[in-house]
Amino acid sequence: MHAVVLVGGFGKRLRPLTLVTPKPLLPIANLPLLERLMASLARGGVTDAVLSLGFKPEPFLIAFPSNVCAGVKLTYAVEDRPLDTAGAIGFAARHAEIDKRGETFLVANGDVLTDLDIAALVAFHKSTGAQATIHLTPVEDPSQYGVVETNPQGKVNRFVEKPSPGQTTSRNVNGGTYVFEASALDRMPGVAPMSIERETFPELVKDGELFGYATSDYWIDAGRPDTYVRANIELLQRKSIHKVEAISAMSQIAKSATVTQSVIARGCKLGENCQIIRSVLLAGATIDDDAVVVDSAVMGHVGSFAQVNGCLIGVDGEVKSGAILRDAKVPDAS
């Protein structure tokens, strides 16, 4: 089975981390997010994936020089202009000749980390005979999302964007993983910008060709600063289909340093009496003596006695000794 994986975003919300590393290649518990996604897809029967990119593929070629990730063969579809979601799917699927093979295929959002059973999703889709199926996941506050309403059989009735209290009883939202029949590509030409949320899905609903598969599997959009850090920390604390490495053996940690519910990558250096709490230290990060890092992601350098809380520190980021930062980006690349 083929999959189209949407990785074309510029990762603006995660700058400055994404100034040097594309968002899908940022690590979750010391393994790239994309590799975790591919492992999940492979378990569900995916053998080939085309990455839909809005910029050059070189970082991905460097990361996966054999063009294989978690056992899945990779190809790249690079847009010469932004095509939005449905446009990107149509373009990438044709690049991989999915239209010519006429096969069922999967689409996955490269920001999402989930324990969704892909094979079960595909099986449900095939049982409906519909053109498309969308994975649905419940949220506590549906007023912040586009909510999906279905009938008891799973057929999607309508989408309700950021509903007000009492407007809908559904708490299910788009989980970012879809199954399509090749015939659905007629609705996504891939030659001009087109939104799957605003155009393709409503058209499918109108024709009775869209079903929803709702599960309560773990799910998180790891594409925001708070959720990126949270995705790392939560993976340390729960049973999951994904393997975990919390602290790399190739890091240098002073005996008096304290590491609590955190991820430490290779090449990191932690000084005496420093404290790392619910944070992610990416490859090469340096934390000096007596510094405190809380709820943050760090690529660069945090000086002695500094306090960093809820921050993103890029590879060139320098937090001076004694500085106190909260909810900051260093350098500020927003």
Secondary structure, DSSP 4 states (H G I P E B T S, - for coil): -EEEEE-----GGGTTGGGTS-GGGSEETTEEHHHHHHHHHHHTT--EEEEEESS--HHHHHH-TTSEETTEEEEEEE-SS--HHHHHHHHHHHHTTHHHHT--EEEEETTEEE---HHHHHHHHHHHT-SEEEEEEE-S-GGGSEEEEE-TT-BEEEEEESPPTTS-S--EEEEEEEEE-GGGGGG--SSS---IIIIIHHHHHHTT-EEEEE----EEETTSHHHHHHHHHHHHHS--SS---SB-TTSEE-TT-EEES-EE-TT-EE-TT-EEES-EEPTT-EE-TT-EEES-EESSEE-TT-EEES-EE-TT-EEPTT-EEES-EES---
